[in-house]
Amino acid sequence: MEKSSQYRFDVSWVIIGKNADWSIGRLLQSIIAHVPQQLSSEIIYVDSASTDRTIEVVRAYPATVVQLSSKYPLCASAGRFIGSQYATGKYIAFIDSDMELAGGWLDAAVKLLEGEPGIGVVSGVILEADRTAHSGAVIQPPDDGGSIIDIRYAGNAAIFRREALDAAGDWNPYLISDEEPELCLRIRHLGYRVVQLPCQVSWHYTYPVYRISTLLSRRERRLFLGYGQVVRYHLHTGLLITYFRERGWAIIPALACLTAFGAVLTSVISKNSVWILGYMGALLLVLAMDAVRSRSIYRMIFHVFHRALILEGTIRGFAMRPHACSENPLDVQLSGPSASATLNAGGISA
């Protein structure tokens, strides 16, 4: 599908989700409630082969539905990539189905983009909430006393200048995770700024962070593979060193393992156990410091397990063959009000 050469809307909302009937209505209602009257907007929902009532819920709202097959290479980045192909707005706001939009942020973000052509991406403060919580939480208004700050990458709720997104090559639909840092790295490499407003953009209703079950769920969804994939993609692009500098913590587990191997090998060759003992002592010291800092032995164990999963995922991700965006199959099912609807405070028009 070719992108329109002219913008039909001020803002295109691209929402991604799967089996989101528990949350998608709340998000859509918040978007409709918080789009300023002066901005025209379209909503595009990209569904990753849901098996619940998600599509039925979305069709009750002025939204274009793009349904991906279960045979499609499903991931968050793929959904955003597909959504951007159908978006016709000057700016594209990406947000996940398990979020709730805060009031005031969109108006402030668009005004900033209109006034500062060097800004490519605008985010805000994302507040975490347990996914079992109900909507109706107090939404914080914009903090006019704060300042805009430059950040390395936006989270999963941000608005992009369409020109910057196109110039950077759009989302990589094959990155299973770490897609936001990777895309924003390319956008910043072109000279655009990525900034954060001092106000809340959304609530994120998610699983509790410090649970082993949460890590296992992320592993099952292959969300630790992205680090290795990004390294593989950028081996020859000139951006690898910058990625390591900004996301180097992802390879710390690999360095720790290489250091352990070196200590064991040196001890064997020199027939002196001081190297392996020294390594074990240093490792125990690091773990003890982490337990003190976290004020919890459980969190220290959690961090170790987390790093182990990152190591495994990085290796598996690096082993995956890179694909070009042009290889992505745009075989989708499209439905909605005229495939596109204008949304504003005064109502909906085709």
C-alpha positions as CSV (number, residue, x, y, z in Angstrom):
1,M,0.0,0.0,0.0
2,E,1.4,3.4,-1.0
3,K,1.3,6.2,1.5
4,S,-0.8,9.3,0.7
5,S,1.3,12.2,-0.6
6,Q,-1.0,14.6,1.3
7,Y,-2.0,14.6,4.9
8,R,-5.8,14.0,5.5
9,F,-5.7,14.5,9.3
10,D,-3.7,16.4,11.9
11,V,-3.1,13.3,14.0
12,S,-3.4,9.6,13.3
13,W,-3.8,7.3,16.3
14,V,-2.2,3.9,15.8
15,I,-3.2,1.4,18.5
16,I,-1.8,-2.1,18.7
17,G,-3.2,-4.9,20.8
18,K,-4.1,-8.6,21.2
19,N,-6.9,-10.0,23.3
20,A,-7.5,-6.6,24.7
21,D,-11.2,-6.6,25.3
22,W,-10.5,-5.9,29.0
23,S,-8.8,-2.6,28.2
24,I,-9.3,-1.3,24.6
25,G,-12.7,0.4,25.3
26,R,-11.2,2.4,28.1
27,L,-8.4,3.6,25.8
28,L,-10.7,4.5,23.0
29,Q,-12.9,6.5,25.3
30,S,-10.0,8.4,26.7
31,I,-8.8,9.2,23.2
32,I,-12.2,10.5,22.1
33,A,-12.5,12.5,25.3
34,H,-9.1,14.2,25.0
35,V,-8.7,15.1,21.3
36,P,-8.8,18.9,21.2
37,Q,-11.6,20.4,19.0
38,Q,-9.1,22.1,16.7
39,L,-7.4,18.8,15.7
40,S,-8.8,16.4,13.2
41,S,-7.9,12.8,14.1
42,E,-8.3,9.2,12.8
43,I,-8.0,6.0,14.8
44,I,-6.4,2.9,13.5
45,Y,-6.4,-0.2,15.6
46,V,-4.0,-3.0,14.5
47,D,-5.0,-6.4,16.0
48,S,-2.6,-9.2,16.4
49,A,-5.0,-12.2,15.8
50,S,-7.2,-11.7,18.9
51,T,-9.4,-14.6,19.9
52,D,-11.6,-12.7,22.4
53,R,-14.1,-9.9,21.9
54,T,-11.6,-7.2,21.1
55,I,-12.7,-6.6,17.5
56,E,-16.3,-6.5,18.5
57,V,-15.5,-3.8,21.1
58,V,-13.4,-1.7,18.7
59,R,-16.1,-1.7,16.0
60,A,-18.4,0.2,18.4
61,Y,-16.0,3.2,18.0
62,P,-15.0,5.4,15.0
63,A,-11.9,3.3,14.3
64,T,-10.4,1.6,11.3
65,V,-9.6,-2.0,12.2
66,V,-6.6,-3.7,10.7
67,Q,-6.6,-7.5,11.5
68,L,-3.4,-9.4,11.2
69,S,-3.5,-13.2,10.7
70,S,-1.9,-15.6,13.2
71,K,0.4,-16.6,10.4
72,Y,1.8,-13.0,10.3
73,P,5.1,-12.3,12.1
74,L,3.4,-10.8,15.1
75,C,5.1,-8.3,17.4
76,A,4.5,-4.8,18.7
77,S,6.8,-3.3,16.0
78,A,5.0,-5.1,13.2
79,G,1.7,-3.7,14.4
80,R,3.0,-0.2,14.5
81,F,4.7,-0.6,11.1
82,I,1.4,-1.8,9.5
83,G,-0.6,0.9,11.3
84,S,1.8,3.6,9.9
85,Q,1.2,2.4,6.4
86,Y,-2.5,3.2,6.7
87,A,-2.1,6.4,8.7
88,T,-2.7,9.7,6.8
89,G,-2.0,12.2,9.6
90,K,0.7,14.8,9.7
91,Y,1.6,13.4,13.1
92,I,1.2,9.8,14.2
93,A,0.6,9.0,17.8
94,F,1.4,5.4,18.8
95,I,-0.2,3.9,21.9
96,D,-0.8,0.4,23.3
97,S,-4.2,-1.1,24.0
98,D,-3.4,-1.5,27.7
99,M,-3.1,2.2,28.3
100,E,-5.3,5.2,29.0
101,L,-4.6,8.6,27.5
102,A,-4.3,11.6,29.9
103,G,-5.8,14.9,29.1
104,G,-3.8,17.9,27.9
105,W,-0.8,16.0,26.6
106,L,-1.8,15.7,22.9
107,D,-2.6,19.4,22.6
108,A,0.8,20.3,24.2
109,A,2.7,17.8,22.1
110,V,1.2,19.0,18.8
111,K,1.8,22.7,19.6
112,L,5.4,21.8,20.4
113,L,5.8,19.9,17.1
114,E,4.2,22.8,15.2
115,G,6.6,25.3,16.7
116,E,9.8,23.3,16.7
117,P,10.5,21.6,13.3
118,G,13.6,20.0,14.7
119,I,11.7,17.8,17.1
120,G,10.8,14.4,15.7
121,V,9.2,12.6,18.6
122,V,7.3,13.9,21.7
123,S,6.6,11.7,24.7
124,G,5.5,12.3,28.3
125,V,5.3,10.7,31.7
126,I,3.9,7.2,31.7
127,L,2.5,6.1,35.0
128,E,2.3,2.4,35.8
129,A,-0.8,0.8,37.3
130,D,-1.8,-2.8,38.0
131,R,-3.8,-4.3,35.1
132,T,-6.5,-5.2,37.6
133,A,-7.1,-1.6,38.5
134,H,-10.2,0.1,37.2
135,S,-10.2,3.3,35.1
136,G,-11.1,6.6,36.7
137,A,-7.7,7.2,38.2
138,V,-6.8,10.8,38.7
139,I,-5.1,12.1,35.6
140,Q,-2.5,14.7,36.2
141,P,-2.8,17.9,34.2
142,P,0.2,19.3,32.3
143,D,2.9,20.8,34.6
144,D,3.5,24.2,33.1
145,G,6.3,24.8,35.6
146,G,8.4,21.9,34.3
147,S,10.7,21.9,31.4
148,I,11.0,19.8,28.2
149,I,13.9,17.4,28.3
150,D,15.8,15.6,25.6
151,I,15.6,11.8,25.9
152,R,17.2,8.9,24.0
153,Y,13.9,7.2,23.2
154,A,10.2,7.5,23.7
155,G,8.2,4.7,25.4
156,N,5.1,3.0,24.0
157,A,3.0,6.2,24.1
158,A,4.4,9.0,21.9
159,I,3.7,11.1,18.9
160,F,6.0,11.1,15.8
161,R,6.4,13.7,13.1
162,R,5.5,11.9,10.0
163,E,8.4,13.3,8.0
164,A,10.9,12.1,10.6
165,L,9.3,8.7,10.7
166,D,9.5,8.3,6.9
167,A,13.0,9.7,6.7
168,A,14.2,7.2,9.3
169,G,12.7,4.2,7.5
170,D,9.7,3.6,9.8
171,W,9.5,0.9,12.4
172,N,11.4,-2.3,11.8
173,P,8.6,-4.9,11.7
174,Y,10.9,-7.8,12.5
175,L,12.2,-6.5,15.8
176,I,10.4,-8.4,18.5
177,S,11.5,-6.0,21.3
178,D,13.6,-2.9,21.9
179,E,12.0,-1.4,18.9
180,E,11.5,2.1,20.4
181,P,15.2,2.7,21.3
182,E,16.2,1.4,17.8
183,L,13.8,3.6,15.9
184,C,14.6,6.7,18.0
185,L,18.3,6.0,17.5
186,R,17.8,6.3,13.7
187,I,15.6,9.4,14.1
188,R,18.2,11.1,16.3
189,H,20.9,10.1,13.8
190,L,19.1,12.2,11.2
191,G,19.3,15.3,13.5
192,Y,15.8,15.2,15.0
193,R,15.3,15.6,18.7
194,V,13.3,13.2,20.9
195,V,11.8,15.0,23.8
196,Q,9.6,14.4,26.9
197,L,7.0,16.8,28.1
198,P,6.7,17.4,31.8
199,C,3.2,16.1,32.0
200,Q,1.5,12.7,32.0
201,V,0.8,11.1,28.6
202,S,-0.9,7.9,29.9
203,W,-1.6,5.3,32.5
204,H,-0.1,1.9,31.6
205,Y,-2.1,-1.0,33.1
206,T,0.4,-3.9,33.2
207,Y,1.6,-6.8,35.2
208,P,3.5,-6.2,38.5
209,V,7.2,-5.6,37.7
210,Y,9.0,-7.6,40.4
211,R,7.5,-11.0,39.8
212,I,9.3,-14.0,38.3
213,S,6.1,-14.9,36.5
214,T,6.2,-11.5,34.7
215,L,9.7,-12.4,33.5
216,L,8.6,-15.8,32.3
217,S,5.7,-14.3,30.5
218,R,8.0,-11.9,28.7
219,R,10.3,-14.8,27.8
220,E,7.3,-16.8,26.4
221,R,6.5,-13.8,24.3
222,R,10.1,-13.6,23.1
223,L,10.6,-10.1,24.4
224,F,14.3,-10.6,25.3
225,L,15.3,-11.2,21.7
226,G,15.3,-7.6,20.5
227,Y,18.7,-6.7,22.0
228,G,20.5,-9.4,19.9
229,Q,18.4,-8.5,16.8
230,V,19.3,-4.8,17.0
231,V,23.0,-5.7,17.3
232,R,22.7,-8.0,14.2
233,Y,20.9,-5.3,12.2
234,H,23.4,-2.6,13.0
235,L,26.7,-4.5,12.6
236,H,27.5,-2.5,9.5
237,T,25.3,0.7,9.8
238,G,27.6,2.8,11.9
239,L,25.1,3.0,14.8
240,L,26.3,-0.1,16.7
241,I,28.7,1.8,19.0
242,T,26.0,4.3,19.9
243,Y,23.5,1.5,20.6
244,F,26.1,-0.2,22.9
245,R,26.7,3.1,24.7
246,E,23.0,3.7,25.3
247,R,21.8,0.2,25.8
248,G,25.0,-1.5,26.9
249,W,23.4,-2.9,30.1
250,A,21.8,-5.5,27.8
251,I,25.2,-7.1,27.1
252,I,26.5,-6.9,30.7
253,P,25.4,-10.6,31.3
254,A,27.4,-11.6,28.3
255,L,30.5,-9.7,29.5
256,A,30.1,-11.3,33.0
257,C,30.0,-14.8,31.4
258,L,33.1,-14.0,29.2
259,T,34.9,-12.8,32.3
260,A,34.0,-16.0,34.2
261,F,35.3,-18.1,31.3
262,G,38.5,-16.0,31.2
263,A,39.0,-16.4,34.9
264,V,38.5,-20.2,34.7
265,L,40.8,-20.5,31.7
266,T,43.5,-18.4,33.3
267,S,43.4,-20.4,36.5
268,V,43.7,-23.7,34.6
269,I,46.6,-22.5,32.5
270,S,48.5,-20.9,35.4
271,K,47.5,-23.7,37.8
272,N,46.6,-21.0,40.2
273,S,43.0,-20.8,41.6
274,V,43.4,-17.1,42.6
275,W,41.8,-16.0,39.3
276,I,38.6,-18.0,39.7
277,L,38.4,-17.2,43.4
278,G,38.9,-13.5,42.7
279,Y,36.1,-13.6,40.2
280,M,33.7,-15.4,42.6
281,G,34.6,-12.9,45.3
282,A,33.9,-10.0,43.0
283,L,30.6,-11.5,41.9
284,L,29.5,-12.1,45.5
285,L,30.4,-8.5,46.3
286,V,28.3,-7.2,43.4
287,L,25.3,-9.4,44.4
288,A,25.6,-8.2,48.0
289,M,25.7,-4.6,46.9
290,D,22.6,-5.1,44.8
291,A,20.8,-6.7,47.7
292,V,21.7,-3.7,49.9
293,R,20.7,-1.2,47.3
294,S,17.4,-3.0,46.6
295,R,16.8,-3.7,50.3
296,S,15.7,-7.2,49.3
297,I,17.4,-10.5,48.7
298,Y,14.4,-11.5,46.5
299,R,15.0,-8.5,44.2
300,M,18.6,-9.4,44.0
301,I,17.6,-12.9,42.8
302,F,15.1,-11.3,40.5
303,H,17.8,-9.2,38.9
304,V,20.1,-12.2,38.4
305,F,17.3,-14.2,36.8
306,H,16.4,-11.2,34.6
307,R,20.0,-10.8,33.4
308,A,20.2,-14.5,32.6
309,L,17.1,-14.2,30.5
310,I,18.5,-11.2,28.8
311,L,21.7,-13.1,28.0
312,E,19.7,-16.0,26.5
313,G,17.5,-13.8,24.5
314,T,20.4,-11.7,23.2
315,I,22.1,-14.8,21.9
316,R,18.9,-16.1,20.3
317,G,18.1,-12.7,18.8
318,F,21.6,-12.3,17.3
319,A,21.2,-15.7,15.6
320,M,18.1,-14.7,13.8
321,R,18.4,-13.7,10.2
322,P,17.8,-10.0,9.6
323,H,14.9,-9.1,7.2
324,A,14.3,-6.0,5.1
325,C,11.1,-4.0,5.8
326,S,10.2,-4.7,2.1
327,E,9.9,-8.4,2.9
328,N,7.0,-7.7,5.3
329,P,3.8,-9.1,3.9
330,L,1.0,-6.5,3.9
331,D,-1.7,-9.2,3.9
332,V,-4.3,-7.8,6.3
333,Q,-8.0,-7.6,6.7
334,L,-9.3,-4.0,6.8
335,S,-12.6,-2.8,8.1
336,G,-14.1,0.4,9.7
337,P,-16.1,3.5,9.0
338,S,-15.1,4.3,5.4
339,A,-11.8,2.8,6.4
340,S,-11.2,6.2,8.0
341,A,-13.2,8.6,10.1
342,T,-12.7,12.1,11.2
343,L,-12.8,12.5,15.0
344,N,-13.1,15.8,16.8
345,A,-14.9,17.2,19.8
346,G,-17.9,18.1,17.7
347,G,-18.5,14.5,16.5
348,I,-17.6,12.2,13.7
349,S,-17.7,12.7,10.0
350,A,-16.6,10.5,7.1
